[in-house]
Amino acid sequence: STIHHVLVRHEQGAAHMADGFGRAAGRAGVAIATSGPGATNLVTGIATAMLDSSPCVFITGQVPSHVIGTDAFQETDITGVTLPITKHNFLVTQTEDIAQTIKKAFHLAEGGRPGPVLVDITKDAQQASATFEWSDEPVKLRGYRPEHAPLSADLERARELIDQAKRPVILAGHGVIISRAYDELKELAEKAQIPVVATLLGISSFPEDHVLSQKFPGMHGVAWASIALDEADLIIAIGSRFDDRITGDTKRFATRSKKIHIEIDPAEINKNIWVDAPVVGNVKDVLGQLNPLIKRRTHTAWVRRMDQLKSEHPSLNIRKTNALLGQHVIKALCEVTDGRATIVTGVGQHQMWAAQHYRFVNPNTLITSGGLGTMGFEVPAAMGVKIARPDGIVWSVAGDGGFQMTMSELATIVENDVQVKFAIMNNNHLGMITQWQELFYMSDYQANAY
């Protein structure tokens, strides 16, 4: 009676719904598919969840254990296929192992740095029976230690750099949202008067109506945020992996600054950008210990420099035209919702317009495909978000290209009476592809019209 089952029209839709639910709820969404093509249709959604650290459990059927490896009907080695795009996966061949494996899957998906976990269960294991005894004992997996307590020496080094900085910038990433460290981030920014720049997935970790908010930098961000990172003498990266869309050429990225990197996953430390002070641990825990250590500071001249950069580089000005532009739609949407709706986007120009022109006031209200850049994410993911937040307003902001990829799930949305609202940017082509063709390929338009 506590399980809410939704029958989708396509397995990819199920994966994105589970992902959207997981991001909005902070606990694992679940998608189930059959073997073979059912399982492989989940793959895009699994990879999307993996690159964005979204907690999901995927359960797939498998052919009977005695015919595995014989190319049986609808047999696919889905654990092999998904090995690089899951946090972990399991093949279960014994009925008595199913319950404990599912329990382990949730533990892995939700613990530490979240991610997708796949459980593949053979047909004979599903159809047999076994004595079931539930245990409330916590899951213990040998070698799996997802939680890391920050070291006192690392906290002290970070404190020293923050207290000495004259031009500090916070780079707030998705880890702030995952750990729900909104209050701690705001306390750090206000106590030391530090401007806050967000990554794409970090948008809505810090209220954008706050005087210290500086939007997002990088290839599709605002110019002043990128310049702020370049001019800073200290960058405090919090729950961010220094994605290439922000750094560009890593050898030239923010060469004048020292860097603090607060991150739960040790594998991300010094992976893309070398840092001076790594602090490994859950963002909420680290900031909770770091904030009392730092001095209350003001950086008046540096904050004024932010205002100057905004004036010199008005990235969000919209060209004058009588036509209805996507930017106009987003700004109007922001006005009527007062910046407090949850916006779910796919990938493309509509995504960047939403990130640029919507003013996100409430935490965790931009849900989008970041790392994988999955078109079609917006329609089913919005349904998952709305199920997780039945009392909130959820808008799916879609491009006409991505919308067509998963619009079959509109039937699922109607059937389940899920009150998602849609804004579709219908420009009859793939807008970002056109933009790149204009900028980088001498306006050589190929295969880009619907």
C-alpha positions as CSV (number, residue, x, y, z in Angstrom):
1,S,0.0,0.0,0.0
2,T,3.0,2.3,0.3
3,I,4.3,1.7,-3.2
4,H,3.1,4.1,-5.9
5,H,3.4,2.4,-9.3
6,V,3.3,4.3,-12.5
7,L,3.0,2.5,-15.8
8,V,5.0,4.5,-18.4
9,R,5.0,4.4,-22.2
10,H,8.7,3.9,-22.7
11,E,11.4,2.6,-20.3
12,Q,13.6,5.7,-20.9
13,G,10.6,7.7,-19.4
14,A,10.6,5.5,-16.4
15,A,14.3,6.1,-15.8
16,H,14.0,9.9,-16.0
17,M,10.9,9.9,-13.8
18,A,12.8,7.9,-11.1
19,D,15.7,10.4,-11.6
20,G,13.4,13.4,-11.2
21,F,11.8,11.9,-8.1
22,G,15.2,11.2,-6.6
23,R,16.5,14.7,-7.1
24,A,13.4,16.3,-5.7
25,A,12.8,14.0,-2.8
26,G,16.5,13.3,-1.8
27,R,15.8,9.6,-1.7
28,A,15.9,6.9,-4.4
29,G,13.4,6.8,-7.2
30,V,12.8,3.3,-8.7
31,A,12.3,2.2,-12.2
32,I,11.6,-1.4,-13.3
33,A,12.0,-3.0,-16.8
34,T,12.1,-6.4,-18.4
35,S,15.1,-8.0,-19.9
36,G,16.8,-7.3,-23.2
37,P,15.3,-4.2,-24.9
38,G,13.5,-3.2,-21.8
39,A,16.7,-3.0,-19.8
40,T,18.7,-1.3,-22.6
41,N,16.0,1.3,-22.9
42,L,16.8,2.4,-19.4
43,V,20.5,3.0,-20.2
44,T,20.2,6.7,-21.2
45,G,18.4,7.4,-18.0
46,I,20.9,5.5,-15.9
47,A,23.8,7.4,-17.4
48,T,22.0,10.7,-16.8
49,A,21.5,9.8,-13.2
50,M,25.1,8.7,-12.9
51,L,26.7,11.9,-14.2
52,D,24.5,14.0,-12.1
53,S,24.8,11.9,-8.9
54,S,21.1,11.2,-8.6
55,P,19.9,8.4,-6.3
56,C,18.0,5.7,-8.2
57,V,17.4,2.0,-8.0
58,F,16.9,0.2,-11.3
59,I,15.4,-3.3,-11.3
60,T,15.6,-5.4,-14.4
61,G,14.4,-8.9,-15.4
62,Q,16.8,-11.4,-16.8
63,V,16.5,-14.7,-18.6
64,P,16.5,-17.9,-16.5
65,S,19.9,-18.5,-14.9
66,H,20.5,-21.8,-16.7
67,V,20.4,-20.1,-20.2
68,I,22.5,-17.1,-19.4
69,G,25.2,-16.9,-22.1
70,T,23.2,-18.8,-24.7
71,D,21.8,-15.8,-26.5
72,A,18.4,-16.7,-25.2
73,F,15.3,-14.7,-26.2
74,Q,15.7,-11.1,-24.9
75,E,19.0,-11.8,-23.2
76,T,21.3,-8.9,-22.7
77,D,24.2,-8.7,-20.3
78,I,22.8,-5.5,-18.7
79,T,25.2,-5.6,-15.7
80,G,28.0,-5.6,-18.2
81,V,26.4,-2.8,-20.3
82,T,25.8,-0.6,-17.2
83,L,29.1,-1.3,-15.4
84,P,30.6,2.1,-16.3
85,I,27.3,4.1,-15.7
86,T,26.2,2.8,-12.3
87,K,27.5,3.3,-8.8
88,H,27.2,-0.5,-8.5
89,N,25.2,-3.3,-10.0
90,F,24.1,-6.8,-9.0
91,L,23.0,-10.0,-10.8
92,V,20.7,-12.0,-8.6
93,T,20.1,-15.7,-9.4
94,Q,18.8,-17.0,-6.0
95,T,15.4,-16.0,-4.7
96,E,16.7,-15.9,-1.1
97,D,19.1,-13.2,-2.1
98,I,16.6,-10.7,-3.6
99,A,15.5,-8.9,-0.4
100,Q,19.0,-8.3,1.0
101,T,20.2,-7.2,-2.5
102,I,17.5,-4.7,-2.8
103,K,18.3,-3.4,0.7
104,K,22.0,-3.0,-0.3
105,A,21.0,-1.2,-3.5
106,F,19.1,1.5,-1.6
107,H,22.0,1.8,0.8
108,L,24.4,2.3,-2.1
109,A,22.2,4.6,-4.1
110,E,21.5,7.0,-1.3
111,G,24.7,6.9,0.7
112,G,27.7,9.1,0.3
113,R,27.8,10.5,-3.2
114,P,24.4,9.3,-4.5
115,G,24.1,7.5,-7.8
116,P,22.2,4.8,-9.7
117,V,22.3,1.1,-8.7
118,L,21.0,-1.7,-10.9
119,V,19.7,-5.0,-9.7
120,D,19.2,-7.6,-12.4
121,I,17.1,-10.6,-11.3
122,T,16.8,-13.8,-13.3
123,K,13.4,-15.2,-14.2
124,D,13.8,-18.4,-12.1
125,A,14.8,-16.3,-9.0
126,Q,11.6,-14.2,-9.5
127,Q,9.3,-17.1,-9.9
128,A,10.5,-19.2,-7.0
129,S,9.8,-18.7,-3.3
130,A,11.9,-18.4,-0.2
131,T,11.5,-17.9,3.5
132,F,11.7,-14.2,4.2
133,E,13.0,-12.6,7.4
134,W,13.5,-8.9,7.5
135,S,16.4,-7.5,9.5
136,D,16.7,-3.9,10.6
137,E,20.4,-4.2,11.0
138,P,22.3,-1.5,9.0
139,V,23.9,-2.6,5.8
140,K,27.6,-3.2,6.0
141,L,29.6,-3.7,2.8
142,R,33.2,-4.6,3.0
143,G,35.4,-1.8,1.5
144,Y,32.5,0.6,1.1
145,R,33.1,3.7,3.2
146,P,31.0,6.5,1.7
147,E,31.2,8.9,4.6
148,H,34.4,10.9,5.3
149,A,34.9,13.1,8.3
150,P,36.9,16.2,7.5
151,L,40.4,16.4,9.0
152,S,41.1,19.1,11.5
153,A,44.3,20.1,9.6
154,D,42.3,20.5,6.3
155,L,39.7,22.6,8.0
156,E,42.4,24.8,9.5
157,R,44.1,25.3,6.1
158,A,40.8,26.3,4.6
159,R,40.0,28.7,7.4
160,E,43.4,30.3,7.0
161,L,42.9,30.9,3.2
162,I,39.4,32.3,3.7
163,D,40.6,34.7,6.4
164,Q,43.5,35.9,4.3
165,A,41.6,36.3,1.0
166,K,40.7,39.8,-0.4
167,R,38.8,38.6,-3.5
168,P,37.2,35.3,-2.6
169,V,34.5,33.7,-4.7
170,I,32.3,30.6,-3.7
171,L,31.7,28.2,-6.6
172,A,28.5,26.4,-5.4
173,G,27.9,23.0,-7.0
174,H,25.4,20.2,-7.0
175,G,26.8,18.8,-3.8
176,V,25.3,21.7,-1.8
177,I,21.9,20.7,-3.0
178,I,22.5,16.9,-2.5
179,S,23.6,17.5,1.1
180,R,20.8,20.1,1.7
181,A,23.5,22.6,2.9
182,Y,21.6,25.7,2.0
183,D,21.7,27.4,5.4
184,E,25.4,26.6,5.8
185,L,26.3,28.0,2.4
186,K,24.3,31.2,3.1
187,E,26.0,31.5,6.5
188,L,29.5,31.2,5.0
189,A,28.7,33.7,2.2
190,E,27.2,36.3,4.6
191,K,29.7,35.9,7.4
192,A,32.7,36.5,5.2
193,Q,30.8,38.6,2.6
194,I,31.8,36.3,-0.3
195,P,30.1,36.5,-3.7
196,V,28.4,33.2,-4.8
197,V,28.7,31.8,-8.3
198,A,26.8,28.6,-9.0
199,T,27.5,25.7,-11.4
200,L,24.6,24.8,-13.7
201,L,23.5,22.0,-11.3
202,G,24.3,24.2,-8.3
203,I,21.7,26.8,-9.4
204,S,19.1,27.2,-6.7
205,S,21.6,26.2,-3.9
206,F,21.7,29.9,-3.1
207,P,18.8,32.4,-3.5
208,E,19.3,34.4,-6.6
209,D,17.5,37.4,-5.1
210,H,20.4,37.7,-2.6
211,V,22.9,40.6,-3.0
212,L,25.8,38.1,-3.1
213,S,24.3,35.9,-5.9
214,Q,26.3,36.1,-9.2
215,K,24.4,33.6,-11.4
216,F,26.5,31.0,-13.2
217,P,29.7,31.1,-15.2
218,G,31.2,29.2,-18.2
219,M,30.4,28.6,-21.8
220,H,26.6,29.4,-21.4
221,G,26.7,31.5,-18.3
222,V,27.0,35.2,-17.6
223,A,30.3,36.9,-18.5
224,W,30.7,38.7,-15.1
225,A,30.6,35.4,-13.2
226,S,33.4,34.0,-15.4
227,I,35.4,37.1,-15.0
228,A,34.9,37.0,-11.2
229,L,36.4,33.6,-11.1
230,D,39.3,34.7,-13.2
231,E,40.0,37.8,-11.0
232,A,39.5,36.0,-7.6
233,D,42.4,35.4,-5.3
234,L,40.5,32.5,-3.7
235,I,37.9,30.1,-5.1
236,I,36.0,28.0,-2.6
237,A,34.6,25.1,-4.7
238,I,31.8,23.4,-2.8
239,G,30.4,20.1,-4.1
240,S,31.6,20.8,-7.7
241,R,33.8,18.8,-10.0
242,F,35.2,21.7,-12.0
243,D,33.3,20.7,-15.1
244,D,34.8,21.5,-18.5
245,R,31.9,23.8,-19.4
246,I,33.1,26.1,-16.6
247,T,36.9,25.7,-16.8
248,G,37.4,25.6,-20.5
249,D,41.2,25.2,-20.9
250,T,42.2,23.9,-17.5
251,K,45.7,25.3,-17.8
252,R,44.3,28.8,-18.1
253,F,41.5,28.5,-15.6
254,A,41.7,31.0,-12.7
255,T,45.5,31.0,-12.5
256,R,45.6,33.9,-10.1
257,S,43.7,32.2,-7.3
258,K,44.3,29.6,-4.6
259,K,41.6,27.0,-4.4
260,I,39.7,25.2,-1.6
261,H,37.8,22.1,-2.8
262,I,35.1,20.7,-0.4
263,E,33.9,17.4,-1.8
264,I,32.5,14.1,-0.5
265,D,34.1,12.0,-3.3
266,P,37.9,11.8,-2.9
267,A,38.2,10.8,-6.5
268,E,37.2,14.3,-7.6
269,I,40.0,16.0,-5.7
270,N,42.7,17.2,-8.1
271,K,41.0,15.3,-11.0
272,N,40.4,18.3,-13.2
273,I,41.9,21.3,-11.3
274,W,44.8,21.1,-8.8
275,V,43.7,22.7,-5.5
276,D,45.6,24.1,-2.5
277,A,43.3,22.9,0.2
278,P,41.1,19.8,-0.3
279,V,38.5,19.1,2.4
280,V,36.9,15.6,2.0
281,G,33.5,15.2,3.6
282,N,29.8,15.8,3.3
283,V,29.3,19.4,2.4
284,K,26.8,20.1,5.1
285,D,29.1,18.6,7.8
286,V,32.2,20.4,6.5
287,L,30.5,23.8,6.4
288,G,29.0,23.2,9.8
289,Q,32.5,22.7,11.2
290,L,34.2,25.4,9.1
291,N,31.8,28.3,9.5
292,P,32.4,28.8,13.3
293,L,36.2,28.9,12.6
294,I,36.3,31.8,10.1
295,K,36.3,35.4,11.0
296,R,33.5,37.8,10.2
297,R,34.8,39.8,7.3
298,T,33.7,42.4,4.7
299,H,34.9,42.7,1.1
300,T,33.2,45.9,0.1
301,A,35.5,46.8,-2.7
302,W,35.2,43.3,-4.2
303,V,31.4,43.3,-4.0
304,R,31.4,46.7,-5.7
305,R,33.6,45.1,-8.4
306,M,30.9,42.6,-9.0
307,D,28.4,45.4,-9.6
308,Q,30.9,47.0,-12.0
309,L,31.3,43.8,-14.0
310,K,27.6,43.4,-14.3
311,S,27.4,46.9,-15.7
312,E,30.3,46.4,-18.1
313,H,29.1,43.0,-19.3
314,P,25.2,43.0,-19.4
315,S,25.0,39.4,-20.4
316,L,21.2,39.1,-19.8
317,N,20.1,42.0,-21.9
318,I,17.5,40.9,-24.4
319,R,17.7,42.4,-27.9
320,K,14.8,44.6,-28.9
321,T,12.4,43.0,-31.2
322,N,8.6,42.7,-31.8
323,A,9.0,38.9,-31.9
324,L,8.3,36.6,-28.9
325,L,11.7,35.2,-27.8
326,G,12.3,32.3,-25.5
327,Q,13.9,34.7,-23.1
328,H,10.7,36.7,-22.9
329,V,8.8,33.5,-22.0
330,I,11.2,32.6,-19.2
331,K,11.1,36.1,-17.7
332,A,7.3,36.1,-17.8
333,L,7.3,32.7,-16.2
334,C,9.5,33.9,-13.5
335,E,7.3,36.9,-12.8
336,V,4.0,35.0,-12.6
337,T,5.6,32.3,-10.3
338,D,7.7,34.9,-8.3
339,G,10.7,32.7,-8.9
340,R,9.3,30.0,-6.6
341,A,8.3,27.2,-9.0
342,T,10.3,24.1,-9.7
343,I,11.7,24.3,-13.3
344,V,12.6,21.1,-15.0
345,T,14.4,21.4,-18.3
346,G,15.9,19.2,-21.0
347,V,19.0,20.3,-22.9
348,G,19.5,23.1,-25.4
349,Q,18.8,26.8,-25.7
350,H,15.6,26.6,-23.6
351,Q,17.7,25.1,-20.7
352,M,20.2,28.0,-20.8
353,W,17.4,30.6,-21.1
354,A,15.9,29.0,-18.0
355,A,19.2,29.0,-16.1
356,Q,19.9,32.6,-17.2
357,H,16.6,34.4,-17.0
358,Y,14.6,32.6,-14.2
359,R,15.4,34.0,-10.7
360,F,15.5,30.9,-8.5
361,V,14.5,31.8,-5.0
362,N,13.7,28.5,-3.3
363,P,16.3,25.7,-2.9
364,N,16.6,22.8,-5.3
365,T,14.1,24.3,-7.8
366,L,16.1,23.8,-11.1
367,I,16.2,20.2,-12.1
368,T,18.0,19.6,-15.3
369,S,20.3,17.1,-17.1
370,G,23.8,18.5,-16.6
371,G,26.6,16.0,-17.2
372,L,25.1,13.8,-19.9
373,G,23.1,16.6,-21.6
374,T,20.0,14.4,-22.2
375,M,17.4,15.8,-24.6
376,G,13.9,14.5,-23.6
377,F,14.7,14.5,-19.9
378,E,12.3,17.3,-19.2
379,V,8.9,15.6,-19.8
380,P,9.2,12.5,-17.7
381,A,11.5,14.0,-15.1
382,A,8.9,16.7,-14.4
383,M,6.4,14.0,-13.6
384,G,8.8,12.4,-11.1
385,V,9.4,15.8,-9.5
386,K,5.7,16.5,-9.2
387,I,5.1,13.1,-7.6
388,A,7.8,13.9,-5.1
389,R,6.4,17.4,-4.5
390,P,2.6,17.1,-4.9
391,D,1.9,20.5,-3.4
392,G,4.5,22.5,-5.4
393,I,4.2,24.1,-8.8
394,V,6.3,22.2,-11.4
395,W,7.0,23.6,-14.9
396,S,8.5,21.5,-17.6
397,V,10.4,23.9,-19.8
398,A,11.1,22.1,-23.1
399,G,12.5,22.7,-26.5
400,D,10.5,21.4,-29.4
401,G,13.3,18.9,-30.3
402,G,13.6,17.3,-26.9
403,F,9.9,17.4,-26.3
404,Q,9.3,15.1,-29.2
405,M,11.7,12.5,-27.9
406,T,9.6,11.6,-24.8
407,M,6.2,13.3,-25.4
408,S,4.6,9.8,-25.3
409,E,4.8,10.3,-21.5
410,L,2.1,12.9,-21.7
411,A,-0.3,10.0,-21.8
412,T,1.2,8.8,-18.5
413,I,0.9,12.2,-17.0
414,V,-2.8,12.5,-18.0
415,E,-3.6,9.0,-16.9
416,N,-2.2,9.6,-13.5
417,D,-3.6,13.1,-13.2
418,V,-0.2,14.6,-12.4
419,Q,-0.5,18.4,-12.6
420,V,2.7,19.3,-14.5
421,K,2.7,22.6,-16.5
422,F,4.5,22.8,-19.9
423,A,6.3,25.7,-21.6
424,I,7.4,24.5,-25.1
425,M,9.9,26.6,-27.1
426,N,8.7,25.8,-30.6
427,N,11.3,27.2,-33.1
428,N,11.1,24.3,-35.5
429,H,14.8,23.4,-35.2
430,L,17.4,22.4,-32.7
431,G,18.3,25.9,-31.5
432,M,21.6,25.2,-29.8
433,I,22.8,23.2,-32.7
434,T,21.9,26.0,-35.1
435,Q,23.8,28.4,-32.8
436,W,26.9,26.3,-32.9
437,Q,26.6,25.9,-36.7
438,E,26.5,29.7,-37.0
439,L,29.4,30.4,-34.6
440,F,31.8,27.5,-35.3
441,Y,30.9,26.0,-38.7
442,M,30.3,29.1,-40.9
443,S,26.5,28.7,-40.9
444,D,26.7,25.3,-42.5
445,Y,23.2,24.1,-41.5
446,Q,22.9,20.3,-41.7
447,A,20.0,18.0,-40.6
448,N,18.5,20.5,-38.3
449,A,14.9,21.1,-39.2
450,Y,11.7,19.5,-38.1
